[in-house]
Amino acid sequence: MSERSAVSVLVVDDDPAVRESLSQWLQLANFDVATFEHATSALSQIDHRFRGVLVCDVKMPDMDGMDVLRFALAQDPDLPVILITGHGDISMAVDAMQCGAYDFVEKPFDPERLVDAITRACEKRRLTLENRRLQAQYESRGIEGLILGTSPAVQRLRDSILELAGTSVNVIVYGETGSGKELVARCLHDVSPRREARLVALNCAAIPETMFESELFGYELGAFTGATKRRLGRLEHAHRGTLFLDEVEAMPLHLQAKLLRVLEDRSVERLGSNSASPADVRSVAASKVDLQTASKEGRFRADLYYRLGVSELKIPPLRERGDDVLLLFEHFASNAARAHERIVRPLDGATERALAAHMWPGNVRELRNAAERYALGICTLPVMQSVPVAIEAQSLADQVESFERRLIEQALEKSGGSIAATMALLQLPRRTLNEKMSRYGIERARYLDV
């Protein structure tokens, strides 16, 4: 069965000759067609699950095209409705387009023009329904379980991924080191029509330039010294799937042109071969740098940038994710404790504040490492003892004050708010301690044992 025959086209026209001719043209184009003299009969078959397109004449005795359009869109706002208009109905057709009609075709119409409009409308409908299916699938599984966080920035990221569901467009994912670019690539693959095929990853910065071409494109037996057997490249392994190009900015310029040809031709020639093999891949490229800027500066090919960047996503750095830091820390610590049969010590207030204040230059990867160390008991204050402070973020004086504040808060926490015990822990006279608490806005009452 062809893809077109799986889509229904409902044709509504009170002229039997028009219905007959439309039915013949669309059947020749491999569409599954049903014709109706009265709009009510066609509309009874439409709901949000209807896998098709509605084609309707504007002028009919029982319901005009605008009434049909309003009723159809009330059943499903995303349903493609194509209106057929006469010479005097152009203004009504324009109004219909503004009200949500997908397209209109003027009588006498070119059959090819109508078939083209219906083909595009059917593809739109297919993507809409596939998107809904995937959204329902991810809602049941919980995309929140894959990309954790409650911050607005993370919610926008999840929404953007779901907006691309059901498509195979190439995507560039921007994000700092450790922010989770490969996880986003995995999610994009899992909600795409290519999810049954492979997601093949290649870190462009981790492969020596001398090996890059053979790794990406593959090679034949005897293609070069040491090529003792044929080997498929990453592109062929990703055929009908997704190729994840991490740190794509590190790809050698002379190979960028070759990759561009593969993406355009959907075929690849292995080293030492004169014939092409299929390589129909969807690319998800990840980068820490702005590729548009890099292309303007000659550090990245502009034509490849435009081919890769049909859509772009930006992963927020951890320092912009607010309360997600504690949520992620507890999640990773719990996982590590469960894996190693440990009991996680509850976070005290000073540790929570230190975690929230840290800049996390290594993002989620750094946080995961700190949480796992904490769960294993390797350190008591992961941020202060094992995680470096972002020196470039503050002046020395600011960092000293921040460090002093954390030490005082930690001591108050440990002593249950006792000034005498805090003085002993920090070896400070009462006057100095009081001055520093006043300067930093630290309230003793917050730490008193209840």
N, C-alpha and C positions, 0 to 999 in steps of 0.2 A: 504494500500500500504506500502511495506517495504521500509526502507531507501535506500536499494540497488536499488530497482526498480525505484526510483526517479532519479537515476544517469545513464547517457548514457555512454556506452562503444562502441567506434568506432574501429572496427578491420579492418586493411588493410593488405591483403596478396593476392598475385597472384595465390596461390595454392588453388583450391576449396576445397580439402580435409581438409586442415588446417583451412580454414574459417568455414567449417561445424563443425569440432570437437571443435574448440574454441567457436563457438556459442552455442553448446550443453552444454559444461562445464559451461559457464558463465550463461546461462539461468537456469541451475540446481542450481547455486549459487544465483539465484534471481536478476541477473543484467538485465537491459534493453540493448540488444545488437543489433547493426547494423553492417553488414559486407560489405566490399567493395573490388572489385578487383583492382580498380585504386585509387591511392592516391588523385587525384584531386577531385573525387566525395566526398570523406570523408572531405577533407579540406574545401570544400565549405560550410560545416555545422558548421564550427568553427569560433567563435569570442569571445570577452571578456566575453560574457554572457553564453557561452556554459557550461552546468552543467555536465561535464563528463570527460572522460579519453580517450586518443588516444593510441591504441596498433598497432604497425606497424612493418612489416618485413623489415629488412635492405636491402635485395637484391630484387629489383623489376624492371621490364623493363622500366616503364615510369619515375619514380622518385625513387632514392634510399633513404634509411632511413635518411641520413644526410640532404638531401634536404627537406624531409617532416618535420624533426625536426626544421630546420631553418624557414620554412614557418609557422609552427604552433606557434613557440615561438614569431615570429614577430606579430602574431595576439594577443597573450596573453603570456607574459613572464612567467606567473605562471601556465600555462597549464601542467599537468603531461603527459609526453609522455614516453611510455614503448616500447622498441625495442626488437624484436625477432631476434636472430642472429644464424647463422650456426657455425660450428666448426672453420671455417677459418676467421670469422668476429670479433673475440674478440678485436683486436686492434681498429677496427672501433667503436665498442661498447664503449670502454674506451674513445675514442675521443668524442663520443656522450655524455657520462656522463659529461665530462669536459665542453661541450657546453650547458649543461642544461637539458639533458634527465633525467627523474625521476629514471628509472631502466632499466635493460635489462635481458632477459631470453634466455638461450642458448638452441638450438634444439639438440636432442629431449628433450622437457621440461616436468617436472612433473606438471600435472594440478593443484595440490594443491599449488605448488610454484607460479604459474602464478596467481591463484585466490587470494593468499595472497598479492602478489605485487599490483594487481588491487584494492583490498580492501583498502590497505594503501593509494594508490594514490587517490582513490575516497574520502577517509576521508580528505586527504590534500586539495583536490579541494573544498569539502564542507566548510571546515574552511576558505579557501581563499575567497570564494564568500560571506560567512557570514561576514567575516571581512570587506570586501568591502561595504556590505550593511550597516553595523553598522557605518563604517567611513562616508559614505554618509549621514546617518541619523544624526550623530553627527555634521557633517559639516553644515547641514541645520539648526539644532537646535543651534549649536555653543557650543562646549565643553568649549570654552573660557568664555561662560556665566556661567559655573558651577565652573571651576577652573580659577579664574581671575589672570591676570598678563601677562606681556610681557617680563619678564626676560628670558634669555636662560635656567636657571634651571627649571623654570615652564614649558617652552615649551617642554623640555626633559621629564618632568613628564607626560604631556599630551600625548606625542608621545608614551611613554611606556605603558600608559593605553590603547591606541588604538591598540598597538601591541598585547595586550592580548585579544582584542575584539574577540568574537566568540569562546572563550575557557572557560573551567571550571577548569583550573588548580588552585591549592591552592596558595595563595599569602601571603607573609609577608610584611606589610607596616611599614617602620621605619620612625619615626618623633618625634620631641620634643613635649612637652605639648603645646596644642593649635595650632598646625601646620596644622590641617585639615585631620587627618587620617580617620575619619568617612566619610567625604566627598569623599575621594578617594575610600573608600570601596563602597560607593553608586554608584560612577561612574563605578567601576569594575563590580558591579552587573548589572547595567543598560545596559552595552554593552555585557553581557554574554548571552548564550542560556537559562539561568535560570531567565531572567528578568521578566517573567510572574509570577513567584512564589515570595515568601517573602524574604526580607532581614531582618534577625532577629539579633539584637545586644545584646551583653552581655558584660558588663564591669566587668572583672575578679577581679579588685581591689576594687569594690564597694560592693561586696557580702560577708557577713561573711562566714568563712570557714564551719561552721556548716550547712549553708543553700545552699552551692555551689552545692553539688551533686544533691539535689532535684530540684534545679533551672535549672540545665543543662540537667539532665536525666529524670526528671519527677518522679511521684510516683503513686502507687495504693492506693485505699481506705484501711486504716488500716496499711499502711506500717510502720508508726511510730506514736507516740503520737501526736495528732493534725491533722493527715491525715484523714479528715472527708469525703473526696471525691477524686476521681482520678484526677490527673492533668498532662497534657502533659508538657514535658520539652522543653527548647529552641531548642534542636536538632530536635524533632519531628515537632515543629512549622516551622522549616527551611527546612523540607523535600522538595526536588527538587528545593530548593532555595539556599540562601547564608547565612552562619552563620558568623557574624562579632564578633570576639573575641578581644575586646579592652583591652589593658594592659595585654596581655596573659601571660607575665612573672610572674604575681601574682597568676596564677592558682596553687593550691596545687599539689605537686608532685605526691601523690598517685592517684589523679584524672586524671593526665596527661596520665597515662597508660590506664585508662578506656576510655578516649577520643580517644586515638590512635586506640583502638579496634573498636570503632564506625566508625571512618573514614575509616578503612580498610575493615570492614564487611558491612558498609552501613546499619547498623541496631543498635537499642538501646534497652536495657532492662530497664524499669522503676524500681525504687525501689519497692520491694515487689512483683515483677513479675518474672515468670519463662519463659516467652515467649518474643521473640524479635519483635519489630515493625520497619517498614522501616524508615530509616533516611539517605537518599541520599542527602548529603549536600556538597556544595563547601565552604571551609573555607577561610576567609580573616582575618588574625591575625594582630594585630597592637601592636607595642612595642616601648618603649623609649630606651631599652637596646639592645645590640647585643646578640641575642639568641644563636649564635654559640659559643661565648665566655662563655655565661651563661651555655651552655650545657657541655663545657669542664671543667668548675668549679663545675659541679654537681648541679647547681641551676635550671637547666631545662633539661628535658629528651632529649637526643640526637636523639632518634628514632622519637619522636614527632616533633622535630625541622626539621628533614629532610622531614617528611610527610607534615608539614605546609609550608615549604619554597621551593616549586617547582620553584617559581619565587619570586623575591624580588624587592620592590620599595622603594625609599628613597625620602621623602618630604623635600625640602630644608627649613632651618629655614628662618624666615623673614629677618634677618640681612644680608642674602646672596642674597636677591632678588632685591636690588637696587631700581629703580624707582617704583617698585610695591608697595612700602609703601605708597606713595602719591596717587597712583591710588586706592588702597584698602581703604585708609582713606576717600577719597572723595566719593567712592561708598557706604560705610557704613554710612557715615554722611548724604548723600542724602536720603538713604532708611529710616533712622531714622527720618529725618525732614519730609519726606512725610507721614510716619505713624502717626506722632504726629502733623501734620499740622504746621510745623515751617519753617522758612526761614533760610537756612544755611549761616552763615557769611563767606565771602571769606577768605581763608587762607592768612595771610601776610607772607612776606619773612622769618621773624624770626621763625615763627611757622613751615613753611615748612622745614627750615634747622634743627630745633630741632627734627622734626619727622624723618627726614632722618638720623640724627646722633644717635638717640636712638637705643639701642641694642635689644629691644623687647624680653625679656626673655620669655614672655608669648605668643609670636608669633601672629598669626592672631586673636586669641581670645582676647588677650590684646589690639590689635589695634582696633578691633571692639568696645570694651568697651569704649576706649578713644574717638573714632569717635562719638559714640552715645551720650556720655556725652557732647562733643563739640557741637553737633547739638541741644541738649536740653538747651544749655547755662549754664550748671553746672560749667564749667570752661572755661577760655579764652585760656590758653596754656596747653592742656591736657598732653603733655609729661613732662613739667616742674612742674606742680602742682598736677596731679593726678596719673601719671605713675612713678613708682620708677625707679631710675637709676640703671643699672646693676653694682653694686659695685665691683664685682669681675673682671670686664672687664678692669678697669684702676686703676692706683695708685691714692692716694688722691691728689697729686700735679696736675696730669693730669686732674682729674675731676674738681678741682678748676679752672684751666685754661679754660677748656671747658665751665664751668658755666659762667665765666667772659666774655668769647667771646660771648656767647649767649645773655647775658644781654646788652652788648654794641651794638650788632647787633639789638637787639630788640628796644633799645632806639633810635638808628639812624633811624630805620624804622619808629618809632612813630613820630619822630621830622622832618621827611622828609630830613634828612641829615644835619640838623642845628647843628653845633658844640656847640653853646651857649645853645641851648635847651637840647642837650644831656648832657652837663656838669651839667645843672640844675637838670635833671631827675636823674642822677647818683650821684650827689653831689661830683663831681670830679673836681680838678683844670685842666686847659687846658693842662699843661705839662704832668700830669699823664695820661690823656685821650689820648694824642698824642702818648705817649710811648707805651701804651697798644694796641692801634690801629696798630702801627708799628710792635709790637711783634707778633700780631695775624694775620697780613696781611689783615686787614680790610680797604677797600678803601671807603672813604666818598662818592665818585662820584656815587657809586652804589645805594645810598639811596637818592640822591637829587630828589626833586619833579620836574617833567617835566612840 
